[in-house]
Amino acid sequence: MKNGPLAVVAASVLWGTAGTAGLLVSADSVALAAARLVIGGAALALLAGAGVRRAVTPGLLLAAVAVAAYQLCFFAAVGRTGVAIGTVVAIGSGPVFTGLLSWALHGRRPTGRWALATTAAICGCAALIVGGGAQAGGRMVSGVLFALLGGLLYAFYAVSAARAIETGAPSNAVMGVLFGGSAVIMLPVLLVNGVGWLSEPRGLLAVLYLGLGTTALSYFLYGLGLRTTPVATAATLALAEPAVAALLGLLVLGERLAPVSIAGLVMLVLSLVVVAVPERTPETALASQP
């Protein structure tokens, strides 16, 4: 898989910084998500250039709708369940849906090691939240359903992107279609919610980082990773995101982790290592013999 897993993990690290950066902005969460997609999507579309037009397919346009819908489902979920539970359900369910969709649509049955590592990673995410003592409001059921729908939408656009890249489309063009399309969809959402908060220097810098760093650069790296990494494996590696978010909360925001959260963090990291290390096939084992 060469350096594909490293590119995916690097993308996940950038995603994990988004929550901390978002604390610098006083905007509504939906407006912030819209601004992030508009800026990041425009940057990815410009990076791809004319390749975007050649990469457009009905499937990728539908996946672009899924990118925008994911953002709305995610923030609807966290508004009902709280940030912690909504994030873990949405992100934690992503690898499961990705593996199942990849299997159902393209006949790629996940390996036993993927299933074990993904289960361990999801348990690690859950332990991070249990240790944090997350509380949720009375709209828990609808919030969890929104989060699960978000996980399914993420899986759909990840599998769609991986399929397009595998069939020969350049990864930057695929990401340009996905996020350029979602930027067009989310622009009216941003305008409706207002852009006055962008006049604040701190807010502007934060949203530029969110758009260019945690969206444009991260999905450029994610696209590179999908060139050589199975999409189910990439989805599990993306679970590095909550681990990074937890560490930033500890180191930057002064939050504390309970022992069960620390255990969950360790379990999560170990599971990612298990997924990232290439499996020894008969061919690689033969090649390694003297």
TAQUIRA-V157390 format. One line per field, one symbol per residue. phi: phi as a letter, one per 20 degrees, with the letter a starting at -180 (. if undefined). psi: psi as a letter, one per 40 degrees, with the letter a starting at -180 (. if undefined). burial: + if it has 24 or more other ideal C-beta (glycine too) atoms within 12 Angstrom, else -. A space follows every 50 residues. Layout:
# TAQUIRA-V157390
phi = ???
psi = ???
burial = ???
This chain:
# TAQUIRA-V157390
phi = .leggfffffffffgfeffffffedeffffffffffffffffffffffmf ffffefcgfffffffffffggffffffffddnfffgffffffegffffff ffffecmefffffffffffffffffffgfgfemfdcefegffffffffff fffgffffffffffffeoffffffffffeffffffegffffffncfffff gffffffffffeeecffffffffffffcdgffffffffffgfffffffff edemfddfgffffffffffffffgfffgfeegfffffeff
psi = ebeddddddddddddeedddddeeheiiddddddddddddddddddddbe ddddehidddddddddddddddddddddddeiddddddddddeddddddd dddddefghiiddddddddddddddddddddefhiiaefddddddddddd ddddddddddddddddeehhdddddddddddddddeddddddeiedeeeh dddddddddddddecddddddddddedehidddddddeeddddddddddd ddeeiihiddddddddddddddddddhiihiddddddei.
burial = +--+++++++++++++++++++-++-+-+++++++++++++++++-++-- ++--+++-++++++++++++++++++++++++++++++++++++++++++ ++-------+--+++-+++++++++++++-++-+-+------++-+++++ +++++++++++++++---++++++++++++++++++--++--+-+-++-- --+--++++++++++++++++++++++-+++++++++++++++++++++- ------+---+--++++++-++-+++-+------------
